[in-house]
Amino acid sequence: MIQSVRLVRHPDGMTEVIRVLSEAELEGWRPEEPLSYEASIVWLYDPETLDFARVTWVQDAASRHGRLRLPAPAITLGYSRLTVNAPRNRQTLGFTRRVFYLLPEDCNRNLIDYPPGAIDPVRLAPGHHGEPPDCGRIRPTYLGAAFTPRRPAGLSQQGTATA
């Protein structure tokens, strides 16, 4: 388990959870495990406002650090950044990274109706799979209104970068 993470709130509204490795974690490090190379998780929306996030693996990312986004209708919530020594995927020659997202129908879900495989953004740490959402914790964004995340500057409604 990660002993420590550092939280950085960027001026553009992004939140980055940076992994601080412990000696115990380095002993369990496995070079064949893509999670071993996660340096941080960048959230485009405040994770405290999210009840859950879906997760998918991108096997052919062009870079270790660049912004990742999924095609519409997915709403990209965040993505992982890798360490400088992260290897390329042997099949795709790209990098293997995670992307966290919601689908439009997720905005209509209630507090205990999250999709299979969903993770709790608040309890997610780089290098770990994540835990299911904590249904006992109600976040203010769901009190009487559908989820409408604050859009960071430079992102379109679909979560893609704009010029």
QUIRA-V99322 format. One line per field, one symbol per residue. ss: DSSP state (H for helix, E for strand, L for the rest). Layout:
ss=???
This chain:
ss=LLLEEEEEELLLLLEEEEEELLHHHHHLLLLLLHHHHEEEEEELLLHHHLLLEEEEEEEEELLLLLLLLLLLLLEEEEEEEELLLLLLLLLLLLEEEEEEEELHHHHHLLLLLLLLLLELHHHLLLLLLLLLLLLLLLLHHHLLLLLLLLLLLLELLLLLELL
